[in-house]
Amino acid sequence: MTNELLKQSVSNQFLVEKALPILSTINNLPTFFPMASLTPATIRAQIFKSENRFNSKGGLIAGNGLEEFGAIIRRKGTRSVLIDVSRYGAWLSGKEIP
């Protein structure tokens, strides 16, 4: 009986650790954060500014850190972009990555 309980608790722990993230499209993401006054256009701007880029004089412009948080999921072979809602929320509130 003890071995069965141990196996069950281990399998339940594995399921909790391997939970799938909640993903959203750019158009649906503002519904998760209604108090943040987000629009799809502001989210697209945040995604554009997430990576380091160069200005016209060759100087480096640092990204906003959204890419490092792992909130942006780009599907290969398509132009579609998905957002991990929990990581985006952590980035938005300025917290560490969970």
URFENJO-V356295 format. One record per residue. RES is the residue in one letter. OMEGA is omega in radians with two decimals (none if undefined). Layout:
{{RES;OMEGA} {RES;OMEGA}}
This chain:
{{M;-3.13} {T;3.11} {N;3.12} {E;3.11} {L;3.11} {L;3.12} {K;-3.13} {Q;-3.13} {S;3.10} {V;3.14} {S;3.09} {N;3.12} {Q;3.12} {F;3.14} {L;3.14} {V;-3.11} {E;-3.07} {K;3.13} {A;3.14} {L;3.12} {P;3.05} {I;-3.11} {L;-3.13} {S;3.00} {T;-3.14} {I;-3.11} {N;-3.12} {N;-3.07} {L;3.14} {P;3.12} {T;3.11} {F;-3.10} {F;-3.05} {P;-3.11} {M;-3.10} {A;-3.14} {S;3.13} {L;3.00} {T;3.08} {P;3.13} {A;3.12} {T;3.11} {I;3.09} {R;3.10} {A;3.10} {Q;3.11} {I;3.12} {F;-3.09} {K;-3.08} {S;-3.11} {E;3.04} {N;3.14} {R;-3.11} {F;3.07} {N;-3.05} {S;3.13} {K;3.11} {G;3.12} {G;-3.11} {L;3.03} {I;-3.10} {A;3.09} {G;-3.09} {N;3.07} {G;-3.12} {L;3.13} {E;-3.13} {E;3.11} {F;-3.14} {G;-3.11} {A;-3.09} {I;3.11} {I;3.14} {R;-3.14} {R;-3.10} {K;3.10} {G;3.11} {T;3.09} {R;-3.06} {S;-3.14} {V;3.06} {L;-3.12} {I;3.01} {D;-2.98} {V;-3.10} {S;3.12} {R;3.09} {Y;3.11} {G;3.09} {A;3.11} {W;-3.12} {L;-3.13} {S;3.10} {G;-3.13} {K;3.08} {E;3.10} {I;-3.12} {P;none}}
